[in-house]
Amino acid sequence: MELISVHVPKTAGVTFRTLLREVYGPSALRLDYDDRALDPLSTFQADPALWQADSAGQAAALPPETRVIHGHFNGAKYDRAFPDARKIVWLRDPVSRLVSHYHYWRDLPPSPHSLHRRLLDEHLSLVEFARLEPMRNILANVFLRDCRLEDFAFVGIQEHFATDLPTLGTLLGWAADLTVGQENRNPRAEYRSAAPSTADHAEIAALNAADVTLYQQALSMRTAR
């Protein structure tokens, strides 16, 4: 395995998935979006031992042509199976990420995800959604739990996606001349024009203090890079 790509929700993951398919080819890319890691009912949250066993089984069942895994999963998921694989992740300002997540889910039809159903069934406001315990600090508690940013060969910043992408391409030896699209952008005018009030922004940032710290660390790493 060459590359493990962690897709934090609403952090350029769909665009990046398209680029990975372009670089490595469809047969070499495997998507892992089955874990529902944010869902309190998922095995990752409810039964870590079963999750580890399932992870080992998923790794063993991958086709031999697989070179890249990309999706919504914890950054340490494949460490045991593929200890030499390079890991990458893109991060985004935690407040902006949560706002995007909220509006994206609000526009989707009901799904089996317990948090998504709760958002729709209870008609939660943005701040009410942000106050849900599973939605707080999703980097520290879910996607980067048991990880350090230093464990990743590359930590990109979504707000600098177009300029960070060539740096990643150089690091990984990509020969392709890649272009950046605008996939999975929320088209709803209310989302494009709305922004949290100063008070709401401050509360959401406080609710995600650990993720804000990780994001600031990633920005410092980018500056050093």
N, C-alpha and C positions, 0 to 999 in steps of 0.2 A: 504494500500500500504506500502510495506516494504522498497523499494529501488528505487531511481531515479538515473539513470546512464547517464551522459552527455558524448556523444561521440564527441569530437573535431576531425574534419577530419584529417586523417593520424597520429593518436595518439593511436595506439594499440587497436582501438575500435572493429575491427573484431575479433581479438584474444580474447578480453575480452568478447565479445558477446557469443562466443563459451563456455567460462568458465561459464558465467551466466546460459546458457542453461544446462550445466552439473550439476551445483549446485542446481538450482531451478526447473529444468524440463521444457520441451517445452511449456506446457500449462500455466505455471505461468509467462512466459516471453513475454512481448509485445514490439514490435519494433516500433519506431516513427521516420521514415525517410521521411516523407511527406512534411515537412515544407520548405525545401530548404532555410534555414535561411540566407545563404550567398547571395542568389540571390536578387538583388535590386527589382525584380518584385514580390517577395514573399509577402504574406500578413504580415509577421513579419516586413518587411522593409517598405512596402507601405501603410499598413492600420493596425496600432497597435490595434485599437479598435476591428476590425474584427478578428484579430489574437487572442485576448483575449477571444472573444466569441467562436471562433472555438476551442480554447484550452479547455474551460469549457465543450463544447460539446463532445470533444474527451475523456476527463476524465470521463464524465458521461456514455459514451458508452462502457467503458472497461468491459470485461467479469469479473464476480465475482471472478474467480480463479486467476486473475492477482496479482502477488506479486512484479514484477519488470518491470520497463519501461526503455528502453535503446535506444539511437539514437541521431541523429543530431538535437538538439533543445536547445533553451535558457534555462539556468539553473533555471530560476524562473517560467518556464511555468506551472508547476504543484503545485506551492506553495499553491495556494488557495484551490485547490481540495484535496491535500494531505499534510497538514502542518506538520504532524508528521513523514513523510517518511524521511529516511536518504538519503542524496544526496552525490554522489561521482563523481569525474572527474579525468581523467588522462591528464597531460600536457606534452609538449615536447618543447625543445628549438625552439623558434619561427622561426629562420632562417632555421633550418633543416626541420621543419614542412612544411614551405612554399615550399622549394625545392622539397620535396616529393610530395606535392600536385600538383605542376606544372607538374612534370614528369608523375604522375598518370593520370591526366586529359589529357595530351598530347597523351597518349596511348589509351584513350577511344574513341569509336566512338561518333559522335555528339549526344548530348542529348538536352532536352528542357531547360536546365539551361543556362540563358543568358550569364553568365561569361564564362562557358565552351565553348559555341558557339563562343564567342569573341576570346578566346584563339586560337581556331582552325582556325577560319575564317581569323584572322589577323596575324596568324603565330607569335604570340608574343614570344619574348625571355623571359628568366627567369626574368630579371630585369624589363622588360616592364610589365610582369604579376604582379610582386610585386608592381609596381607603381599604379596599379588599385586601386582606392579608396576603393571598397568593400573588397579587399584582405588585407588591412592594419588593424592590430590590431583586428583580428577576435575574440580574447578572450574578450577584453574590450568592443568591439562594438556589438558583436553578442552573443557568447555562455555564457559569464559571465556578460553581461550587466544587470544592476540592481541587481547584486550579489556581495558578498564578498567571498573570499576564506574561511573565517571563517564560512560561511554558510554551508560548505560541511563537512560531517562527515569524509571524507577522500579525500585527494588530492594526487594522485600518480604521479610519474615521469616516463615517458616511458623509458628513458635511464636506469632506475633502476627497470624495470618491474619485472624481476625475483625475486628480493629481496624485492620489495614492496608488491608483491602479497601475500606472507604469512602473512605479517603484516595486510593487509586488511582482509584476511581470519580469522585471530584471532579476529579482531574487530567485524566482523559480525557473528562469531560463526560457520564458515563453517567447517564441519567435513570431507569434501572430500579431498583426496590427489590429488591436482591439478598439472597438467603439463603445461608448457608454450610452445606453438607452434610458428610457423613463418608464420601465415596466412597473405595474402594480401601484401606480400613483392613484390616490383616492380622488375621483373626479368631482365629488360633491362640492358645490360652491360654498356651502356653509363651512366645510372643513378648510378649504383653501383660504377663506377670509378670516375665520375665527382664530383667536388666540386666547389662552387662559388669562383671566384677570391677574393683576399683580399678586393679590392675596392667594388665588388658586395656584398660581405658579410657585409661590413660596411654599405652600403646603405640600404640593406634589414633590418638590425638590426635597423637603424635609422628610417626607415619607420614603424617599429613595436615597437617603444620605449615603449609604454604602455604595450604591451604584454611581452616584455623583463622584465619589472618591475614586472609583475605578476608572470612570471616564476621564477625570482630570489626570490620573496616572497615565492613561493611554495618550492623552494630548502631550504630556511631557515626553513620553517615549517617542512620539512622532517628531517633536522638536529636535530631540537628540539624534534621531535617525536622519 
